[in-house]
Amino acid sequence: MTTVDSFNANLLEDYREYPGGKWWIAELVLDCLIRNGLQRHHRLVDVGCGPLRIGKHLIAFLDARCYTGIEPEASMLEAGLANELSGELRALQHPSFLTEQLGTTRLAADWALAWDVFNHLSADQLRMALTTITADNWLLNVHVGEVHRTIPKDGEGWSYRYADAKAQVYTQASLESLVRDAGYELRVLLTFPSGWEGFPFSVLRLMRLAP
Ligand SMILES: C[S@@+](CC[C@H](N)C(=O)[O-])C[C@H]1O[C@@H](n2cnc3c(N)ncnc32)[C@H](O)[C@@H]1O
C-alpha cells in the first residue's frame, strides 16, 4: 500500500491527542449508533479504533465478545488499553483487537464504525473496507465538498503512518456512487463543521442492500 511520505510522528507522543483530541465526541457517536439501532447484543467492528476514544464506551455498552477493534498503530492501542480501560472491564467483556491495517482480515458484523478514519484514507481504502468488512450497517464520517479529491502530501489535515492520503474530500455524488457499487444504501444523518473551513463532515449511515 502507498503511504504518505511523512506522517505526524509527533502525534505518537500523546495518545490523547493522537485521534485529534476531543474525547467528548464519543458521546455524539454513541448517541448516533444507539438512535440508529445499535443494540447490546450486536457485534461491532471499530475500524481504526486508535487509543479507544470511542471504543472504551462501546466495550462497556456491548455484551461480552461483541467488540472488535482494528488498529495498525500498536503503541496507540496499547496506550488506550493501559490508560482508558480497566483490567476488570477488559476481563469481563473480552473485546478482540486486530493490530493490523484494514483489509487484512475479512470480517462480518452487525455494525461497523469508522469514526474520523475515511477523512484520512483514500476512496480506494473506503471501497476496500466496504468489501472486506461485511456489516449490515456502517456509521462513518467523511469530508464533503464541491470537488472529489484526495490530498496526498502537503495538504491540510492530519497524516497517519498507515494512511495513503492526508485527506479525502467526497462530493455527494461520488459518495453515493461508491457506496452503491459496494452494495450499500446511504443516509446522511447530520452535517457539522470539521475544523477545516469549507469542508464539513457528513455523518453517514450505510445499510447493506439485499444481495
Ligand atoms: C483520527 S484517528 C480516529 C481514531 C478513532 N476512530 C477515534 O475516533 O477515536 C484515525 C485512526 O485511523 C487509523 N488508521 C490509519 N490508517 C489506517 C489503516 N490503513 N487501517 C486501519 N486504521 C488506520 C489511525 O492509526 C488512527 O487510529
The ligand as a MOL file (V3000), in Angstrom:
LIG
                    3D

  0  0  0     0  0            999 V3000
M  V30 BEGIN CTAB
M  V30 COUNTS 27 29 0 0 0
M  V30 BEGIN ATOM
M  V30 1 C -8.4100 10.3420 13.7540 0
M  V30 2 S -7.9540 8.7430 14.3340 0 CHG=1
M  V30 3 C -9.5240 8.1570 14.8800 0
M  V30 4 C -9.4180 7.0600 15.9050 0
M  V30 5 C -10.7680 6.5410 16.4250 0
M  V30 6 N -11.6070 6.0450 15.3590 0
M  V30 7 C -11.4730 7.6420 17.1780 0
M  V30 8 O -12.4050 8.2540 16.6350 0
M  V30 9 O -11.0440 7.9430 18.2770 0 CHG=-1
M  V30 10 C -7.6760 7.7950 12.8070 0
M  V30 11 C -7.2780 6.3590 13.0950 0
M  V30 12 O -7.1870 5.6280 11.8590 0
M  V30 13 C -6.0850 4.7480 11.9810 0
M  V30 14 N -5.6390 4.3130 10.6450 0
M  V30 15 C -4.8690 4.9890 9.7640 0
M  V30 16 N -4.6400 4.2460 8.6740 0
M  V30 17 C -5.2760 3.0570 8.8700 0
M  V30 18 C -5.4150 1.8550 8.1000 0
M  V30 19 N -4.8430 1.7350 6.8930 0
M  V30 20 N -6.1290 0.8390 8.6170 0
M  V30 21 C -6.7400 0.9750 9.8270 0
M  V30 22 N -6.6490 2.0850 10.6070 0
M  V30 23 C -5.9210 3.1060 10.1200 0
M  V30 24 C -5.0570 5.5910 12.7020 0
M  V30 25 O -3.9720 4.8460 13.2230 0
M  V30 26 C -5.9370 6.2370 13.7680 0
M  V30 27 O -6.0400 5.4500 14.9090 0
M  V30 END ATOM
M  V30 BEGIN BOND
M  V30 1 1 1 2
M  V30 2 1 2 3
M  V30 3 1 2 10
M  V30 4 1 3 4
M  V30 5 1 4 5
M  V30 6 1 5 6
M  V30 7 1 5 7
M  V30 8 2 7 8
M  V30 9 1 7 9
M  V30 10 1 10 11
M  V30 11 1 11 12
M  V30 12 1 11 26
M  V30 13 1 12 13
M  V30 14 1 13 14
M  V30 15 1 13 24
M  V30 16 1 14 15
M  V30 17 1 14 23
M  V30 18 2 15 16
M  V30 19 1 16 17
M  V30 20 1 17 18
M  V30 21 2 17 23
M  V30 22 1 18 19
M  V30 23 2 18 20
M  V30 24 1 20 21
M  V30 25 2 21 22
M  V30 26 1 22 23
M  V30 27 1 24 25
M  V30 28 1 24 26
M  V30 29 1 26 27
M  V30 END BOND
M  V30 END CTAB
M  END
